Amino acid sequence: MPEMTENETPTKKQHRKKNRETHNAVERHRKKKINAGINRIGELIPCSPALKQSKNMILDQAFKYITELKRQNDELLQIMLDRFYSTWIFQLGESRERI
């Protein structure tokens, strides 16, 4: 931020102060929204309620939890595809035997 010179008028000082106050208010609002989002994520992940969780801990646990859910989802999808193909091949074989 440039330093105020002795040539600066009170109007310019007021304008700078108003801009700084506006920026600070916007930044506080942004941080409040980020913190609320992190807290909502913290409520979704399984952990000990006795632990006081930091933002870093919440994000780290959320990453691990999402990664595990994705792995489980991929595994279940593969099982379902294997069963579908097995059933389909079996039914295809039966229909060929009838012909």
N, C-alpha and C positions, 0 to 999 in steps of 0.2 A: 504494500500500500504506500503510495507516495506520501512524503511528509508534507505537513501543512506549512505553507510559507507565510511570512508576515503580510504578503500582499493579498492573501485569501480573505474574501469577504465573509461576513457572518452568514450570508445566504448560501455560499458554497459549503461552509462548514455544516450548516443544517442539512443541506442536500446529501453530503457524505454520510452524516450521522443517520439520516433516514434510510439511505441505501444499505448501510451496515446493519441497521435494526431489521430491515426487511429481509436481508440475506440470512441473518441469524434466526429469524422466525421460520423461514423456509427450511433451513437446515435442521432446526429442532423438530419440525413436523416430519421431515424425511427420516430422521433418526427414530422418532416415535413409531412410525409405520414399520420400519425395519425391525425394531425391538418387538413390536406386537406380532409380526410375522414369525420371528424366531421363537417367540413364546408359544404360538399356535403349533408350530412344528414340534416343539418340546412336549406338548400335551399328547401328540400322536405316537411318539416313540416309546417303546417299553423301557423302563428303567426304574430304579429304586426311588420311590417318592421321598425317601429320607435325604437323598442327595440334593444339594443346592447346585443347580446346573448353571454353568457359565454359558455364554453364547457360543463360545468355541466348542464346549463339550456337547451342547445340543446339536450343532451342525455336524460334528464328528460322528455322534451316535446316529443322527438321521442318515448320513451317508452310508454307514455300515448297515443300518436297517433296510434302507432302500436297495442296497446291493444284494443283501440276503433275500429280500422279497423277489427281486428280479431273478436271482438264481433259482429259487423255488418255482417261480412261474414258468421259467424256461424248462425246468425239469418236468413239471406237470404237462406242459404243452407237448414235450417229446413223448411222454408216456401215452398221452391221448392219440398222437399221430401214429405211434407204433401199434396201438390197439386198433385204430381205424384201418390201417393198412393190412394188418393181420386178418381182420374180419373181411375186408374187401377181397383179399387174395383167396381166403377160404371160400367166400361166396362165389367168386369167379371160377374157382375149381369145381364147385358143385354144379354150377350152371353149364360148364363144359361137359361134365359127365352125363348130364341129361340130354345133351345134343347127340 
